[in-house]
């Protein structure tokens, strides 16, 4: 059985391997989870550049994590994604 997750930007349900995972740890830190194994609540975004570009505007991470996310966090996530 395959694992499916929903993109927080476009709402499409895709295989977990086709999405990036963003994790919110118990300490409140939000980070890009390259391995998909970090502890904490996870939110997923498509690997598609269009979805990644709308991540901040769509506020999907803020809804998923129920907290305001500073611009620096979005910048750090985007930088981490580009490095992969």
C-alpha positions in Angstrom: 0.0 0.0 0.0 1.4 3.4 -0.9 1.4 6.4 1.3 -0.5 9.5 0.1 -0.3 13.0 1.4 -2.0 16.3 0.5 -0.1 19.4 -0.7 -0.8 22.4 1.6 -0.7 24.7 -1.4 -2.7 23.2 -4.2 -4.6 20.5 -2.2 -3.7 17.7 -4.6 -3.3 14.2 -3.1 0.0 12.6 -4.3 2.4 9.9 -3.3 4.5 10.9 -0.3 7.7 10.4 -2.4 6.4 13.2 -4.8 6.2 15.8 -2.1 8.6 17.7 0.2 8.0 17.5 3.9 8.2 20.5 6.2 8.4 19.6 9.9 7.4 21.5 13.1 9.3 20.2 16.0 8.1 20.2 19.6 10.3 23.2 20.3 8.4 25.2 17.6 11.2 25.2 15.1 10.1 24.7 11.5 12.5 23.1 9.1 12.8 21.4 5.8 12.8 17.6 6.4 14.9 16.2 3.6 14.8 12.6 4.9 11.1 12.7 5.8 11.9 11.2 9.2 12.2 14.2 11.6 10.0 14.1 14.6 7.1 16.4 14.9 4.1 17.5 12.9 4.6 17.4 9.1 3.1 19.3 6.2 3.7 18.5 2.6 4.3 20.6 -0.5 4.6 19.5 -4.2 7.9 19.3 -5.8 6.5 21.5 -8.5 8.1 25.0 -8.7 4.7 26.6 -9.0 3.5 25.2 -5.7 6.7 26.0 -3.9 6.5 29.6 -5.2 3.0 30.0 -3.7 3.9 28.4 -0.4 4.1 31.7 1.5 1.1 33.4 -0.2 -1.2 30.3 0.3 -0.4 30.3 4.0 -0.8 26.5 4.0 2.0 25.9 6.5 0.4 28.5 8.9 -2.9 26.6 8.7 -1.2 23.2 9.2 1.0 24.3 12.1 -1.6 26.7 13.5 1.0 29.5 14.0 2.4 32.5 12.2 5.5 31.8 10.3 8.2 34.5 9.8 9.5 35.3 6.4 13.0 34.1 7.4 11.6 30.6 7.8 10.1 30.6 4.3 13.5 31.8 2.9 15.4 29.1 4.8 13.0 26.4 3.6 13.3 27.6 0.0 17.1 27.7 0.2 17.2 24.1 1.7 14.9 22.8 -1.1 17.2 24.4 -3.8 20.2 22.7 -2.2 18.7 19.2 -2.7 
